[in-house]
């Protein structure tokens, strides 16, 4: 864990008791408080995650998702909680065709899947935690009731959608515009959500003193009790404006809510430089991280300089190939056959590796695992054509003409007017390890205040994750009832000799497995400590189709922080990359914790002055 000696914005934390890193200092402090009270990493993760719902409402909420990956020291097993709700029973490609839509809108009610965050946190607490419900819920309830200092980005997000709230989403206006747009740093509370969590806790404790009974009662209250009744009752009659420019009713029902439970799965893994890297299944984009590692393992990265044009070019070209496979092959393994073993095989990686050249590729080229021909969704073919190459400048312009309303920027949910000055607006992340040998990483997201109207009486809105489904029939990622969308959420965990070594991740939509990859390579290959690897200049590409409405692609694109230097930028342009130079501290929101040699370590992202690690 020794660093390379390069400058960092803050020290890497080191200690022997426990470490918490997250995208908000109040959430990290809540997680650390739970560890101090004797809770384990999983107890702390639930407290941290619930606080993130309160203090980062523009990035996640109870109506969203929370994929989790962890190592349980008691059993010696690594596990994944899918944390992703399924499409409603009424959500079919034919239904969207009847509505005259060829994409699932990125806002409103049509894109709602079953809210998964609350049920996932309850499963983590019940199966792997030790504390009672009150012990982990009290922090979130306290901030929702008494208030917390509002982030400038939350204030800006509310200001950007003020007109929509007032004109179309009165429930949202009631919560977020009660006294006008709240000022940055103002003390802000959400009494409606506080009351919901207080009632859930009250009903849980009335069910009995046993912690497992209480947790199950809380889950029941949310998915079959008063919370579910409020959601279903609202959806039965609500017809709200979305980014299509027309009002629509939602497809989610009370039966969808009652029939869903979070589940435990095995991670997908790949061995890389003495580590076993663990990710979610192909219902998330996590395996694309592993595919990139497999491709890069034979391209001589060890002999390159981190941050050099050669390094950035090589990683970017491998990324394009891995993400092309994501578009063609990834989907919910419960409903479609995903050739994951072949995609991660050494022979497949070797064949794909040969496609990495000296110049930036203009192609989107998915592979042929087991010799099967790939298929791409219509929004990809509109840009790249049937042969995988950019068909025309007009095609690219058509595909990227609308402003994104999903993760990368916050904009008007109705008009699709981007507000890029707000910066990345998407998701949260947390990483925790404890004195007992446990480790956990989670990426809560969805149910953003700007994505869907607040449900009256509940204080939170539904998610919009169904926008990630394709409406092209017959693909692994095609919309189907009961199917999980191929989400971008991608927590990560790595083992060394079967023991937990590293938990890491970042918000950022399609960039998650690019920003975290750069961090991982900086740490594992180049010996940077956690904070050095986080602070190093970062980059990503948007070459492949975005997972968010309107599913745009930007062929040959490459965003870099200007700290990479003018010479590197010029060399990248010389290789054919369309370089978009960003501010010096503008990309990525990574946090990480690690265990090595009897010590624990942590680092958190300084960008945005929001993420912090805590530990001792």
C-alpha positions, 0 to 999 in steps of 0.5 A: 500500500506504499504510494509512488510519492506523487502529490495527492489532495489528501492522505490515504487513510490507514488503520486497524479498526474499520474503514468507510468511503462514500460519495458524501461525508455525512453518509461516511460518518454514519457508516463509521458510527455504526462500526464504532457501535460494534456493527459489522461492515454490512450493518454500516453499509445499510446505514450509509446507503439509507443516509445517501438516499436523504442527502443525495436525493438527486442521485438516488432514492428509495425508488431506485436500485442498489447492487451490492457485492461483498465478502462475508468473513463468517462463511468465507464466501463472496456474494452479490445482491442483485439490487435491481428491480424487474420490468412490470408485467405490463411492460412489453415491446408491443405496448410501447409500439402502441404508444408510438415510442421507439425508445423508453422515455428517460423520465416520468412513469413509463420507465419505472421498474420495481423499486429495489433499493429498500428491499436490497438493504433489508436483505443485506441487513437480515442475511449478513448484518448483526444489528436491529433495524432501528440501529441502522435507520436512525441516521437517515430518519434524523437527517430527513426529519431535522434537516442537513446542509444541502449540496450546491449540486442538489440546489442546482438540480432543483433549480433546473427542473423548477418549471417542470415541478410547478407545471407538471409534478406538484408532488415534487414541488411540495417537497423541493419547492415549499419555500422556493428553490432551496439555497446551497448550504441551506438546512433542508428536510424531507418530513414526508420521507421521514414519516414513511421511514418512522412508520416502517420502523414502528410497524417493524418493531410492533411485529416483535423483538426478533431482528429477523422478524422486524426486518421482514416486517419492514420489507412487507410494509414497503412492498405489500403494506402502506408504502406499496398501497400508496405507490399502486394507488398513485399509479392507477390514475396518475398521468404525467409528462415525460421527455417524449413531450406527452403525458403517460401512465405508468405500467408498474402495479401492486402485483409487481411490487408484491411479487419481487424480492432481492436475491443473492447470486454468485459473482462473475470473476476473472484472475488478473495479476494475482487478484480475483476480481469480482463483479455482478452478472450480465444484468449489470455492465460489471463483466465489461470491467473483466473483459477489459482486463482480459483484453489489456492483459496481453497488451504490455501495459506494465511497460507504459507510463500511467497517463501517457498517450500510449496508455490512454489510447490502449485502454480506450481501444480495449474499452470500445471492444468490451462495450461493443460486446455489452451492447450485443450480448449482455442481459438478464441471465434469468431470461436470456443465454449470455455466453459469459464463459466464452466472453471471458475466455483467454482465447476470445480475448486473444482474438479480440486483442488483435483488433487494437491498433495504433489509431482510434477505431471508428467501429462498434465491433462486437465479437462472435463468442462460440461463432454466433453472429452478434446483433445490435439494437436499432439505436446503435445501427442508426449510427454505426450501420450494419458493418459496425462502422460509422455510417455518416456524420448525419447518422451520428448527429441524428443519434446525439441530437437530443440532450441526455436526461439520464445520468450524465447531465441533469436537465429538464425532464419534460423538454430534455434541455441539458444543463451540463454546468451541473456536472455529473448527476447520477449515482452514489457509491460506498465501500466498507471494511471492518475489524471482523474481516468483512468487506462490501461495495455498493452503488445505489442509484435511481429514483432521482428527484429530477427523473420522476414525480414525487409520489404524494405522501411518500416523499420519494419518486420512482426510478427510470431504469427501464430506459436501459431496455432496447425496444428492438426484439430478440436481443439480450437487453430487449424489454420483457416483463419480469426481466432486469434491465442491463444496468450500468451500476457496477460495484467491484471487489477483489480477492488476494489468495481468497481473502478480501483485498479491495472494494471499489467503485464510482458513480458515472453511468457508462463511465463507471467501468472506465473510471474505476478501471483507470483507478484499478490499473493505477493501483495494481499495475503502477503501485499507486496507493488508493488516494494516488490512484483516485487523484490521478488524471482520468479519462473515458470515451462515449464511443458506444451507445449510451445506456440512457435516453436518447441512447446516443453514441459519440464515435471516436470520442475521448474525454480527458482531464486537462491535467494529462498535459498538452503533449498527451492531448496532441498525441491522442489527437494524432491517433485519431481520437476526438479529444474533449478536454475537461477541467482538471478535477472533473471526471470520476467519483471513485472511493475504495477500501483495502486490507493488506498486511494486517492494516486497512486503508481507504481513499475517496474522491476529492472532485466536487468536494463531497466524497470522503473516507473515514476510519481508524 
